[in-house]
């Protein structure tokens, strides 16, 4: 088990060195995207359009913040992760299209995302679900917000963070997958319990 | 006046539930941390307990998903405000949204438009229970989408019996994995029909952690399901460990001879529940929930 203090942009070499069970404290630029933002980003890319923010080398955070506009600035009051499984139908294509090096979320993702992580060189890191105040403490500032027409939770929030963590590397780029291990152990145990 | 006092009491319960967890849940989480020997499970429970402390100390929402506002209204025969209550509840939610702040969580399913104030068609969700007496008792639940999304309904063949119920609960837990933010409070509704079973399962998650059904056989089933579900090893946040559920609560109704509905509802560890009792003069007490 290793501990990493890293800043975005992340290199492929760095994330390929990460293994499941490692802890990460992340600094730099992260961009939130939930299912609606994933859909719009992919639609935009497939029609040759350009995203309002650059995602290469950064972490995409599955998060719909609590945010309130105070004068000229947006202030974040809640910054915990949302359930990543909702993005599963789009994440593999998202990883291949935008050069993201880390997905931060909760609850894990499926086999297609796992394959894409290995292919492009990226990891899935879990932040403790519901630990919104701890995540909020890592927020330095809101750099930009786009696609507010999707609503506050679904918009694309570009945020500078310092030491967002501990993140637990739960799916790595060499096939390590804590969720799959846990699920297969649980299925085996259920079989024994019910005979 | 009376109506303003009702809105004030509701706002207090909404804001308290967003920020502060009830003692039963906090002590169960602390006990879970002592029980875990996996490094990651302990690390996760440490984050959860630290988050609870910081939220309370600073008056910030525990979780950014401040949930769908749901109210279980026990309306006494003699309470002076009746048909206006629905409007007052909606007003309390609307006013609480910027003041707590709550995240706007109410979206038009056809246009995708967020109403911005946590109210809309059918929201806040209100369940009405007429009761004796002259008081109004309101139980508030703000449940997040992650845990609501793993709700399950199994229409079993009645011959599957208790073993079928065990199988359904374990299946629901394995399929849910880390998605509902475990450790969860797990509610099970048996019988009554599809809709009634789901309502009973959700209402069961409101019960105090550590409480047992008054029916001895059902209490025993609760203990057994708790042991079963935790023995799966899914653990906090689905990353392995001994604590998937802080407790399992079962409620039941008679069933149709041909049906055995079993519903499973999970409430995340950030169990935002609250309770307030109003007297006919509008004075109120916000209670420790559960």
Interface residues (C-beta under 8 A of the other chain):
Chain A: X1 X21 X23 X36 X63 X64 X65 X66 X68 X77 X78 X79 X80 X82 X83 X85 X106 X107 X108 X126 X128 X129 X130 X131 X132 X133 X134 X135 X136 X137 X150 X151 X152 X153 X154 X166 X168 X170 X178 X179 X181 X182 X183 X185 X186 X187 X189 X190 X193 X194
Chain B: X39 X40 X43 X44 X47 X48 X50 X51 X54 X55 X58 X60 X61 X62 X63 X64 X65 X66 X98 X101 X102 X103 X104 X105 X107 X112 X113 X114 X116 X144 X145 X146 X149 X163 X166 X167 X170 X171 X173 X174 X177 X178 X179 X181 X228 X231 X232 X233 X234 X235 X237 X238 X239 X240 X268 X269 X270
